[in-house]
Amino acid sequence: MTLCTGDEITWKGMVIDNMLLLENAAIRSMSDAAGEQYKTDILEGSILIKDGKILEVSPKIELPQSADCMKIDVNHHLVMPGIIEAHCHMGITEEKKGQEGDDCNETVHPVTPMLRAIDAINTMDAAFADAVRAGITSANIGPGSANVVGGQFAVVKTYGRRIDDLILKFPSAMKVAFGENPKVNYAGMNTSPVTRMAIAGMLRNELVNARQYLEKSDWENTDFNLHYEAWRPVFEKRIPLKAHVHRVDDIFTAIRIANEFGLNMTLDHCSEGHLIAQEIAQSGFPAIVGPDLATRNKIEVQNVAFKTAGVLAEAGVMISITTDHPVSLIQSLPLCVGLCVKQGLSIEDGYRAMTINAAKICGISERVGSLESGKDADIAIFNGNPMEVFTKTLMTLIDGKIVYHDPAVPDADSGKIVLPRYSLA
């Protein structure tokens, strides 16, 4: 499927070439912007795309009759922003590869801020294709939680081969972990941490040392140190701490330390967040909830429940949902959101959790997460609510390119695709 080009035909002062028009679409823009064209629901609307960016979202876009651009008649199916996974390990913990494909945890030293996700993500992991087929267009990927400080996350697009070409934001967060995982990993190794006190103490010590290094002027600090340089975007508040927390006490410890150093933070997993929803809301930190579609295989996740997301959202916490792939499979993300809705999260908050909320939490909302002029044309088309198990992904677009379409969707004929109507029969 390729885009057609026009012969210097213009629209609003722009040459109509390399354009793509989606029309007859049931649009959920997920935009916070004011104006009729950006209201969340447009029952029958159009989206115009050029050079990988959204030009316009409107109830009706009229192009000149002779304009020779690609058109997709969505046939009143749902068009929404591409889904965003706010926390996962795909491409680092690869499927089908065993130990040889597992680069998630550097389990020889508990403090490793200089590790970079982009040096370990294998885009050939089957999970990337699964993500695209599920309408997931971006993912925040990084190290696991075996270390007190695990390293730097990256937000990447889910289609392509060379990781450098897929980066949406790097670094996007600094992974830190509280609770059982660091304790269990270093137990029996005759080294810290083996207690929650040690985890907190080691993180504080690391932050103090990093702050002292970063506060030195150039003439004072003559020795470049990659270990502490990795903390610069955290202390400059360009990226947050990404705190692995399940239990109530670990959540409070993470909040305490972030406040002590004046840092931004996301509360990842937040399994007992529903027990302290008001306190989390007062902290102002967002929560990335999940994976709830997994076994309670550790003591600290005994209170995991799909209701957590709804309780937190009701309290005023900005939330998104994670599969924590491969703990739960990446393609189950919209279904996990649906199970949260089943247990109390509103449908609107469900849509927001996997689009604009996830984009804001990951620091990428200026480019993705909603359908607005100037943003990347990362778009998912479904034949129903993606939170429902029978819903099909009809088409996925990343940077305005069709990277997946359902086998029943026909190829372009004379520059136009008409999506078939679907039913559950």
C-alpha positions as CSV (number, residue, x, y, z in Angstrom):
1,M,0.0,0.0,0.0
2,T,1.7,3.2,-1.2
3,L,0.6,6.8,-1.1
4,C,-0.2,8.5,-4.4
5,T,1.0,11.9,-5.3
6,G,-0.8,14.8,-6.9
7,D,0.2,17.3,-9.6
8,E,0.7,20.5,-7.7
9,I,-2.9,20.6,-6.5
10,T,-3.0,22.6,-3.3
11,W,-5.2,22.6,-0.2
12,K,-5.0,25.5,2.3
13,G,-1.8,26.6,0.6
14,M,-0.1,23.1,0.7
15,V,0.7,20.9,-2.2
16,I,-1.4,17.7,-2.0
17,D,1.3,15.1,-2.3
18,N,2.2,12.2,-0.1
19,M,-1.1,12.8,1.8
20,L,-3.4,10.2,3.4
21,L,-7.0,10.9,4.2
22,L,-9.1,8.8,6.7
23,E,-12.8,9.5,6.2
24,N,-16.1,8.3,7.5
25,A,-14.4,7.6,10.8
26,A,-15.8,7.3,14.3
27,I,-13.0,9.3,16.0
28,R,-11.9,9.3,19.6
29,S,-9.3,12.0,19.6
30,M,-8.4,11.9,23.3
31,S,-7.4,15.5,23.0
32,D,-7.5,18.0,25.9
33,A,-7.4,20.9,23.4
34,A,-10.5,23.2,23.0
35,G,-12.5,23.4,19.9
36,E,-15.1,21.4,18.0
37,Q,-12.4,19.6,15.9
38,Y,-10.7,18.2,19.0
39,K,-13.7,17.1,21.0
40,T,-13.2,13.5,22.3
41,D,-15.9,12.0,20.1
42,I,-16.6,12.7,16.4
43,L,-19.1,10.2,15.3
44,E,-18.3,10.7,11.6
45,G,-15.1,12.6,10.9
46,S,-11.9,12.8,8.9
47,I,-8.2,12.9,9.6
48,L,-5.7,14.3,7.1
49,I,-2.0,13.1,7.3
50,K,1.1,14.3,5.5
51,D,4.7,13.3,6.0
52,G,3.9,11.2,9.0
53,K,2.1,14.0,10.9
54,I,-1.5,14.8,11.4
55,L,-2.6,17.9,9.5
56,E,-6.2,18.2,10.6
57,V,-8.9,16.4,12.5
58,S,-12.4,17.5,11.5
59,P,-16.0,16.4,11.1
60,K,-15.4,16.9,7.3
61,I,-12.3,17.5,5.2
62,E,-13.0,18.4,1.6
63,L,-10.1,18.0,-0.9
64,P,-10.2,19.1,-4.5
65,Q,-11.9,16.6,-6.8
66,S,-8.8,16.0,-8.8
67,A,-6.6,15.4,-5.7
68,D,-4.7,12.1,-6.2
69,C,-4.0,11.1,-2.6
70,M,-4.6,7.9,-0.8
71,K,-8.0,7.7,0.9
72,I,-9.2,5.2,3.4
73,D,-12.9,4.9,3.9
74,V,-13.0,3.7,7.5
75,N,-16.7,2.7,7.2
76,H,-17.6,4.2,10.6
77,H,-15.2,2.0,12.6
78,L,-13.3,3.4,15.6
79,V,-10.2,5.5,14.9
80,M,-8.2,6.4,18.0
81,P,-4.6,7.2,18.9
82,G,-2.2,4.3,18.9
83,I,-2.1,2.5,22.2
84,I,0.9,3.2,24.5
85,E,2.5,0.6,26.9
86,A,4.0,2.7,29.7
87,H,6.2,0.0,31.3
88,C,7.5,-3.2,29.7
89,H,10.6,-5.3,28.9
90,M,9.9,-6.5,25.3
91,G,13.0,-6.9,23.2
92,I,15.1,-7.1,26.4
93,T,13.5,-10.2,27.8
94,E,12.9,-11.8,24.5
95,E,10.3,-14.5,23.8
96,K,11.4,-17.9,22.7
97,K,15.0,-17.3,23.5
98,G,15.5,-18.4,27.2
99,Q,18.6,-17.1,29.0
100,E,20.3,-16.2,25.7
101,G,17.6,-13.6,25.0
102,D,17.3,-12.3,28.6
103,D,19.2,-9.0,29.0
104,C,16.8,-7.5,31.6
105,N,18.8,-7.5,34.8
106,E,22.5,-7.0,35.4
107,T,22.6,-9.0,38.6
108,V,26.2,-8.5,39.7
109,H,25.9,-5.0,41.1
110,P,22.9,-3.4,42.8
111,V,23.4,0.2,41.5
112,T,23.8,0.5,37.7
113,P,22.3,3.9,36.5
114,M,24.6,4.0,33.4
115,L,22.9,1.0,31.7
116,R,20.8,2.0,28.7
117,A,17.8,0.1,27.4
118,I,18.6,1.0,23.8
119,D,21.8,-1.1,24.0
120,A,19.7,-4.3,24.7
121,I,16.4,-3.9,22.9
122,N,16.1,-6.5,20.1
123,T,13.5,-5.2,17.7
124,M,13.3,-8.7,16.1
125,D,11.6,-10.0,19.3
126,A,8.2,-11.4,18.3
127,A,6.6,-9.2,20.8
128,F,7.0,-6.1,18.5
129,A,4.9,-7.7,15.8
130,D,2.3,-8.7,18.4
131,A,2.2,-5.1,19.7
132,V,1.6,-3.7,16.2
133,R,-1.2,-6.2,15.5
134,A,-2.9,-5.1,18.8
135,G,-2.7,-1.4,17.8
136,I,0.1,-0.6,20.2
137,T,2.4,2.0,18.6
138,S,4.7,3.0,21.4
139,A,6.3,1.3,24.4
140,N,8.4,2.5,27.3
141,I,11.1,-0.2,27.6
142,G,13.8,-0.7,30.2
143,P,15.7,-2.8,32.7
144,G,14.0,-5.0,35.3
145,S,13.8,-4.6,39.1
146,A,16.6,-6.9,40.4
147,N,18.8,-3.9,41.2
148,V,18.2,-0.9,43.5
149,V,19.0,1.2,40.4
150,G,18.5,-0.6,37.2
151,G,19.3,2.0,34.4
152,Q,17.6,4.1,31.8
153,F,14.3,3.4,30.0
154,A,13.5,4.4,26.4
155,V,10.2,5.1,24.7
156,V,10.3,3.6,21.2
157,K,7.9,3.0,18.3
158,T,7.0,-0.6,17.8
159,Y,7.7,-1.0,14.1
160,G,11.1,-1.1,12.5
161,R,14.4,-2.8,12.6
162,R,17.1,-0.3,13.9
163,I,16.4,0.8,17.4
164,D,18.0,4.2,16.8
165,D,15.3,5.0,14.2
166,L,12.5,4.0,16.6
167,I,13.4,6.2,19.6
168,L,10.6,8.5,20.6
169,K,12.3,9.6,23.9
170,F,15.6,8.5,25.4
171,P,16.2,8.5,28.2
172,S,12.6,8.4,29.4
173,A,13.1,7.4,33.0
174,M,15.5,6.0,35.6
175,K,14.5,2.6,37.0
176,V,14.7,2.1,40.7
177,A,13.3,-0.8,42.7
178,F,12.0,-1.4,46.2
179,G,10.9,-4.5,48.0
180,E,11.4,-8.2,47.3
181,N,13.2,-8.2,44.0
182,P,16.5,-6.6,45.0
183,K,16.3,-8.4,48.4
184,V,15.9,-11.8,46.8
185,N,18.5,-11.2,44.1
186,Y,21.3,-10.3,46.5
187,A,20.3,-12.7,49.4
188,G,23.1,-15.2,49.9
189,M,25.7,-13.1,48.0
190,N,27.2,-11.6,51.1
191,T,26.4,-8.1,49.9
192,S,23.7,-5.5,50.3
193,P,20.8,-5.2,49.9
194,V,19.1,-7.9,51.9
195,T,16.6,-5.6,53.7
196,R,14.3,-2.8,52.8
197,M,16.4,-0.5,55.0
198,A,19.4,-1.3,52.8
199,I,17.6,-0.6,49.6
200,A,16.5,2.8,50.8
201,G,19.9,3.6,52.3
202,M,21.7,2.6,49.1
203,L,19.4,4.7,46.9
204,R,19.8,7.7,49.2
205,N,23.6,7.3,49.2
206,E,23.6,7.1,45.4
207,L,21.4,10.2,45.0
208,V,23.6,12.2,47.4
209,N,26.8,11.3,45.5
210,A,25.1,12.0,42.2
211,R,23.9,15.4,43.4
212,Q,27.3,16.4,44.7
213,Y,28.9,15.4,41.4
214,L,26.3,17.3,39.3
215,E,26.5,20.4,41.5
216,K,30.2,20.9,40.9
217,S,31.1,23.5,38.3
218,D,33.0,22.5,35.2
219,W,36.4,23.6,36.5
220,E,35.8,21.7,39.8
221,N,34.6,18.6,38.1
222,T,37.4,17.6,35.8
223,D,36.7,13.8,35.8
224,F,33.8,12.8,33.6
225,N,31.9,10.0,35.3
226,L,29.3,8.2,33.1
227,H,27.8,6.6,36.3
228,Y,26.8,9.9,37.7
229,E,26.2,11.7,34.4
230,A,23.3,9.3,33.9
231,W,21.5,11.1,36.8
232,R,21.7,14.5,35.1
233,P,18.3,14.3,33.4
234,V,16.7,13.1,36.7
235,F,18.0,16.0,38.8
236,E,17.1,18.4,36.0
237,K,13.6,17.0,36.1
238,R,13.6,16.0,32.4
239,I,12.8,12.4,33.3
240,P,11.3,10.8,36.4
241,L,12.4,8.0,38.7
242,K,10.6,4.9,37.6
243,A,9.9,3.2,41.0
244,H,9.1,-0.5,41.1
245,V,6.7,-0.6,44.1
246,H,4.0,-3.1,45.1
247,R,3.5,-2.9,48.8
248,V,2.1,0.0,50.8
249,D,5.3,0.5,52.8
250,D,7.4,0.5,49.6
251,I,5.1,3.0,48.0
252,F,5.5,5.4,50.9
253,T,9.3,4.9,51.0
254,A,9.5,5.8,47.3
255,I,7.4,8.9,47.8
256,R,9.5,9.9,50.9
257,I,12.8,9.6,49.0
258,A,11.6,11.4,45.9
259,N,10.4,14.3,48.0
260,E,13.6,14.4,50.0
261,F,15.5,15.0,46.7
262,G,12.8,17.0,44.9
263,L,12.5,14.5,42.1
264,N,9.7,13.5,39.7
265,M,8.6,9.9,39.9
266,T,6.1,7.4,38.6
267,L,4.8,4.6,40.8
268,D,5.0,1.5,38.7
269,H,2.9,-1.6,39.5
270,C,1.4,0.1,42.6
271,S,-0.3,-3.1,43.5
272,E,-1.6,-2.0,46.9
273,G,-2.3,1.5,45.7
274,H,-6.0,1.1,46.3
275,L,-5.3,0.8,50.0
276,I,-3.7,4.3,50.1
277,A,-5.4,6.0,47.2
278,Q,-5.8,9.4,48.9
279,E,-2.2,9.5,50.1
280,I,-1.0,8.7,46.5
281,A,-3.2,11.4,45.1
282,Q,-1.8,13.9,47.6
283,S,1.7,13.0,46.5
284,G,1.0,14.1,43.0
285,F,2.8,11.2,41.4
286,P,1.1,9.2,38.7
287,A,0.7,5.4,38.8
288,I,1.3,2.8,36.1
289,V,-0.9,0.0,37.4
290,G,-0.3,-3.7,36.7
291,P,0.4,-6.4,35.7
292,D,-2.9,-7.7,37.2
293,L,-3.3,-10.4,34.6
294,A,-0.6,-12.5,36.3
295,T,-0.2,-14.9,39.2
296,R,0.2,-13.7,42.8
297,N,3.6,-15.4,42.8
298,K,5.2,-13.2,45.5
299,I,4.2,-12.1,48.9
300,E,4.2,-8.4,48.0
301,V,1.6,-8.9,45.2
302,Q,-0.9,-10.8,47.3
303,N,-3.3,-7.8,47.1
304,V,-3.1,-7.4,43.3
305,A,-6.5,-6.6,41.9
306,F,-8.0,-5.1,38.7
307,K,-10.0,-2.7,40.9
308,T,-6.8,-0.7,41.8
309,A,-6.8,1.4,38.7
310,G,-10.4,2.6,39.2
311,V,-9.9,3.4,42.9
312,L,-6.8,5.4,42.1
313,A,-8.5,7.3,39.2
314,E,-11.5,8.1,41.4
315,A,-9.1,9.5,44.0
316,G,-7.6,11.8,41.3
317,V,-4.4,9.9,40.5
318,M,-3.3,10.0,36.8
319,I,-3.1,6.3,35.9
320,S,-2.1,4.1,33.0
321,I,-2.0,0.3,32.7
322,T,0.9,-2.0,32.1
323,T,1.3,-5.6,31.0
324,D,4.9,-5.6,32.3
325,H,5.6,-7.8,29.3
326,P,6.5,-10.6,29.3
327,V,4.9,-11.0,32.7
328,S,1.6,-10.5,30.8
329,L,1.8,-10.5,27.0
330,I,2.0,-7.1,25.3
331,Q,-1.0,-7.8,23.1
332,S,-3.2,-8.2,26.2
333,L,-2.8,-4.5,27.2
334,P,-6.3,-3.3,25.9
335,L,-7.9,-6.4,27.5
336,C,-6.2,-5.6,30.8
337,V,-7.6,-2.1,30.6
338,G,-11.0,-3.7,29.9
339,L,-10.8,-5.9,33.0
340,C,-10.0,-2.7,35.0
341,V,-13.2,-1.2,33.6
342,K,-15.1,-4.3,34.6
343,Q,-13.9,-3.7,38.2
344,G,-14.7,0.0,38.4
345,L,-12.5,2.1,36.1
346,S,-14.7,4.3,33.8
347,I,-14.6,3.6,30.1
348,E,-13.4,7.1,29.4
349,D,-10.5,6.7,31.9
350,G,-9.8,3.3,30.3
351,Y,-9.3,5.0,26.9
352,R,-7.2,7.7,28.6
353,A,-5.1,5.2,30.5
354,M,-3.8,3.6,27.3
355,T,-3.5,6.8,25.2
356,I,-3.1,10.4,26.5
357,N,-2.5,9.5,30.1
358,A,0.3,7.0,29.2
359,A,1.8,9.7,26.9
360,K,1.8,12.3,29.6
361,I,3.3,9.9,32.2
362,C,6.0,8.8,29.7
363,G,6.8,12.5,28.8
364,I,5.8,12.1,25.1
365,S,2.4,13.8,24.9
366,E,3.7,16.5,22.7
367,R,4.0,13.9,19.9
368,V,1.6,11.0,20.6
369,G,-1.4,10.0,22.7
370,S,-4.0,12.0,21.0
371,L,-5.2,12.9,17.5
372,E,-4.3,16.5,17.0
373,S,-2.7,18.7,14.3
374,G,1.1,18.5,14.4
375,K,1.3,15.2,16.3
376,D,2.7,11.9,14.9
377,A,0.2,10.0,12.8
378,D,0.3,7.0,15.1
379,I,-3.3,5.6,14.8
380,A,-5.2,2.4,15.5
381,I,-8.4,1.4,13.8
382,F,-10.7,-1.1,15.5
383,N,-14.1,-2.6,14.7
384,G,-15.3,-1.9,18.2
385,N,-14.0,-1.0,21.7
386,P,-10.5,-2.5,21.9
387,M,-11.1,-3.3,25.6
388,E,-13.6,-6.0,24.5
389,V,-12.2,-9.4,23.7
390,F,-13.9,-9.9,20.3
391,T,-12.7,-6.6,18.9
392,K,-10.4,-6.8,15.9
393,T,-7.5,-4.5,15.0
394,L,-8.3,-3.5,11.4
395,M,-5.3,-1.3,10.8
396,T,-2.3,0.2,12.6
397,L,-0.5,3.3,11.3
398,I,2.9,4.5,12.7
399,D,4.2,7.8,11.4
400,G,1.4,7.8,8.8
401,K,2.4,4.5,7.3
402,I,0.2,1.4,7.3
403,V,2.3,-1.1,9.3
404,Y,-0.5,-3.7,9.8
405,H,-3.9,-4.4,8.4
406,D,-6.4,-7.2,9.0
407,P,-6.2,-9.9,6.3
408,A,-9.8,-9.1,5.3
409,V,-8.9,-5.4,4.5
410,P,-8.4,-5.1,0.8
411,D,-5.3,-3.6,-0.8
412,A,-5.5,-0.2,-2.4
413,D,-7.6,0.1,-5.5
414,S,-7.2,3.3,-7.5
415,G,-5.8,5.0,-4.4
416,K,-8.7,4.1,-2.1
417,I,-9.2,1.5,0.6
418,V,-12.7,0.8,1.9
419,L,-12.7,-1.1,5.2
420,P,-15.3,-3.9,5.3
421,R,-18.1,-4.0,7.9
422,Y,-17.6,-6.5,10.6
423,S,-20.0,-8.3,12.9
424,L,-19.7,-11.0,15.6
425,A,-21.9,-13.4,13.7
